[in-house]
């Protein structure tokens, strides 16, 4: 094959990815960034400036919603890691070859059902007249039905349930590459279970942990359906504010500003997270071994 | 007191018996090998000594004390794994320091101990290298250093040379033996490669189907095998199947399956009429003449030149190929010559036929 043909096939192979990134990610983001810098001064009259950002900084309610969203997302990420790690370890290292695929598939099954249906599933279970409440009443544990929806705990449970799969998949795939003899060597050289876990398992799984945490955090911070349906009016989720600006108030400028801020702020959190744990993308996610 | 002793160790996995009633004594400071084909149970035995498997019966003692109820991380037995199992996320220095830190060594003394052990394995100053920067032989030495820095009572080695190329393997054989002498530590070495076991060991146990066939020095195994399995597995041997016709003193007259009668030393309690195999080393065979064994005629099939290990392949009239050692290429034969081969009867051994042979 000549050099030109090689170059052509490279371009053709790369084209779908470039189109996807360019048309669906970069272009809309540029549009959003452009709109966020547009100030409305009259009907169909616009000026450029940072007024929208200044407005955001002055309204405590928006700022607090953003912080709250980030904080709950971090909590959800940590819970997903704590719950997902043993599951992944079991699937990757303890389960037998045959049951491994079945277990993995079981983790994937929730993805067959749409977000909306899954959120309604939680509603059916947890609302005042729902399955859990009714069962507890009939068993005599509580005297009258209680409302289990519309509080932070429920939102967190729902979010962890939705995102945990995205923690398990990268963790399983990194840990599957770990040779059992590494663990045995860890014990043989005198390490306790805790030492082997802390000094061998966790460092080995670090690329998967970093990848999983970033994915889960980003998905959580950007999620809309689960917090809104399970948290109701109390959820104060930042994506809900963006939706309100765009759809309810038809204030695209403010909505676009919120969108840019969410992207910047979550990126900052990820960057801080990497710095604080002493990891970098180059040595974990992009590691070539 | 011996560094390691196993008494009647047995391991069953369900119905299958992987290790059957194995006993061994390893004296302090010796190089002891367990030699056997893959699947003979030697790795299971080693894993029991290290504590990764629990014996179904029997006792394992280290320096005279039973370790059966001791967890793997509490036994002073260190192991070099088949694929070495160096920790890829740590550098060389951290790999070696790992065990010291587990032992609760003073932080200030660790770098000095690491430096000393690296000196002793001949790799000074590589503390900061990453594992993937090392060559195969260097990794080998780091894996040994990582164990030796903890001053184990016994070092277990599970076919650590298997992954190396031939040239390096030959080199590492000598190096391992020298390291063992330098550290004056007991090595228990597991291998399926008889030349590794013969070259390095003070004592070799030949293992087959879960049990020991023979324990002895390499020379004893080579010169005085106790069974057909040992004779066939240790060193090269020509195997001639036949039936005993007559037993006279310590010698048996054997009628070969393809015809011809020869004399050889009777090495077990086979008797007249038994189906047996004769084992003759290539260096015991002679071209031409009759050394008292009765001679077998055949044709030179080919000459295999390999320096001091050169061979003449002879196709006997029975159709069987035999190898005749020809170290100095002194025999003036060429391909397709008609020749006879013979041996001194006491250099050939008759054993009862092995199952499946």
Boltz contact constraints between the chains, C-beta under 6 A:
constraints:
  - contact:
      token1: [A, 181]
      token2: [B, 81]
      max_distance: 6.0
  - contact:
      token1: [A, 181]
      token2: [B, 85]
      max_distance: 6.0
  - contact:
      token1: [A, 182]
      token2: [B, 85]
      max_distance: 6.0
  - contact:
      token1: [A, 184]
      token2: [B, 52]
      max_distance: 6.0
  - contact:
      token1: [A, 185]
      token2: [B, 81]
      max_distance: 6.0
  - contact:
      token1: [A, 185]
      token2: [B, 85]
      max_distance: 6.0
  - contact:
      token1: [A, 187]
      token2: [B, 72]
      max_distance: 6.0
  - contact:
      token1: [A, 187]
      token2: [B, 73]
      max_distance: 6.0
  - contact:
      token1: [A, 188]
      token2: [B, 50]
      max_distance: 6.0
  - contact:
      token1: [A, 188]
      token2: [B, 72]
      max_distance: 6.0
  - contact:
      token1: [A, 188]
      token2: [B, 79]
      max_distance: 6.0
  - contact:
      token1: [A, 189]
      token2: [B, 98]
      max_distance: 6.0
  - contact:
      token1: [A, 189]
      token2: [B, 99]
      max_distance: 6.0
  - contact:
      token1: [A, 190]
      token2: [B, 73]
      max_distance: 6.0
  - contact:
      token1: [A, 190]
      token2: [B, 99]
      max_distance: 6.0
  - contact:
      token1: [A, 190]
      token2: [B, 102]
      max_distance: 6.0
  - contact:
      token1: [A, 190]
      token2: [B, 103]
      max_distance: 6.0
  - contact:
      token1: [A, 191]
      token2: [B, 73]
      max_distance: 6.0
  - contact:
      token1: [A, 191]
      token2: [B, 102]
      max_distance: 6.0
  - contact:
      token1: [A, 195]
      token2: [B, 102]
      max_distance: 6.0
  - contact:
      token1: [A, 203]
      token2: [B, 89]
      max_distance: 6.0
  - contact:
      token1: [A, 204]
      token2: [B, 89]
      max_distance: 6.0
